[in-house]
Amino acid sequence: MSQKQTCTFYVSGMHCAACEILIEKKLAKTSGVTSVKASLAHKQVEVTTHQKINLERLNQELSEHGYALSEKLVGENHVTMQSVITGIGISIILFVAYLIIEDVQILSTFTLHENSGILVFFVWGVVASLSTCAALVGGLLLSLSKQWNELYGSNNERQRVIPFAMFNIGRLISYALLGGLLGLVGSFFTVSLQQTAILVILVSLFMLVIGLQMLGVSWAKKIQFTIPKFISKYISNEQNFQGKYMPFLTGALTFFIPCGFTLMAQTIALTTGNIVTSSVMMFSFALGTLPVLAILSFSSLKFQNHSAFAGVFNLLVGFFIIAFSLYNINSQFNVMGFPSLSDIALTPNTSFVNKKLGVQLRTNGKEEYQEVTMEANGFEYFPKEMTLKSGLPAKFTIKNLNVFGCAKAMYMPGLYSEVIYLNEDETKVEFTPEKAGTYKISCSMGMVAPVTVTVM
C-alpha cells in the first residue's frame, strides 16, 4: 500500500465561502484523493492522496468551475508607490462622492430603516442577489444542482424545474415566517435608538469589508466571513440531500446564511417589534433576490466565472456596498450625536427659509423661557444652527412644510429623549436643556442633515 502524500496548492478564482465547498466537493471525488481542505482566507487547498498527485489532472477537474491550482502564488501583490498613490486617489474620490451623495440625499430613498417601504427592501434584495447572496446562496445552488437533477429526472425539463422551484418557494416562505418571528421577538423588549444604531454600525462595518474585498483591497481580503466548516462539510455531502423535499428545506435554511445584506435587513426587522411589518419586510427582501437566484437555478449559470465581467461587476457593486455602508455608519453617528461627515456636507440652499426661525427669549409673567421656531421642509430641518441657554425652559414649535420619509420623525439626542413625530402642520415640544455642550437634531435614522445646537 502506497504512503499518503499531502500537497498544498494556491488557488486562483476563489471569491467566497461557497468556493471552498465546490473545490472540496470536486477534488474529493478525484480518484486517489483521500481528503481535501480548502481555505478561502489563504487562497489555498490542501490535498491528501495515496498516490502521486497529478496537478494537471486536478486542474482539469476544476477548470469548468473557473478555478486553477498552482504550486506558486500567482499575482502576489506588493505595496508600491504607485499603489499608494492610487489608493489615496480612490479615497479622495470616494470622500468627495460621499459628500455629494450626502448633500443631494440620493441614498436616503434606498436606505433601510424601520419605516422603509416594500420597494426599498425589494431593491435591497436585488442588490444583495447580485453580490454576496449570489456568491453564498448561488454557490450552494450550483453545488446541489447536479444531484437534484438526477433525483428529479435530468432528461425531463418539467421535472428538472421542480427542485429549484421548491428551493425558491422555501426561501420566500421562510423569510416571511422567520422575518415575522424577528418582529415578534423584538416586541418583547424595547430596542432603543442608541442600541439600534450600534447594531447597524456593526453590520455596516461587516458590509464595508465585503465592499473593499470586491474592490480588491489586499488587507480586506485577509478578513473572511465564512460558513463554519462543519456546516460546509455537511452541505458538500450529497447524501444529506437525498429526500424529495430537501430542496424546499434547503431554501428555507438560507435565512441563516451569513450574508451582510441579509443581516442588515434582519436587524431592521428585529427593531420594528411588529410581526406583520417585519414579515413583509423580509418577504420583500427575499422576493428581490428571486430573479437572479432563479436564473442561477434554472440555467446553472456560474455567475462570477467570466473574469472580464466579474472584474467590472465587482468594482461597481463594491462601490455601491461601500457607499451604503459609509452612509449608514455616518447616519448612525448622527443618531448617537457624534461628529460625522454630515457636519461638513455642502451648504444647502436656504434662500426660501423663513427668516424668523431660531431662538427668541420671551417672558411669560415672571417666567423667562426660550421660544424656538423650526421648519421641517422636504428632507431638511431649519435653521441649521442655534444656541440655547442651559437651565432655561425651551418651547419648540416645528412647522411641517411637506416633510417626507424619516424626516417626519425628528430626534434630538441628549436634549429630548423621545422621537418627535411631525404629523401635524405644527408640532410643539417643551423641555429644559440641562447640560452645556454641542448637540444634533436629525431624524430617527440620522439621515437628515443635522441641525447643530450649542447649549451654553
Buried (B, 14 or more C-beta within 10 A) or exposed (E): EEEEBEBEBBBBBBBBBBBBBBBBBBBBEBEBBEEBBBBBEBBBBBBBBEEEBEEEEBBEBBEEBBBBBEEEEEEEEEEEEEEEEEEEEEEEEBEEBBBEBBBEBEBBBBBBBBBBEBEBBBBBBBBBBBBBBBBBBBBBBBBBBEBBBEBBEEEEEEEBEBBBBBBBBBBBBBBBBBBBBBBBBBBEEEBEBEEBBBBBBEBBBBBBBBBBBBBEBEEBBEEBBBBEEEBBBEBBEBEEBEEEEBBBBBBBBBBEBBBBBBBBBBBBBBBBBBBEBBBBBBBBBBBBBBEBBBBBBBEEBBBBEEEEEBEEBBEEBBBBBBBBBBBBBBBBBBBBBBEBBBBEBEEEEBEEBBEEBBBEEEEEEEEEBBBBBBBBBBBBBBBBEBEBBEEBBBBBBBBBBEBEBBBBBBBBBBBBEEBBEBEEEEBEBEBBBEEEBEBBBBBBBBBBBBBBBEBE
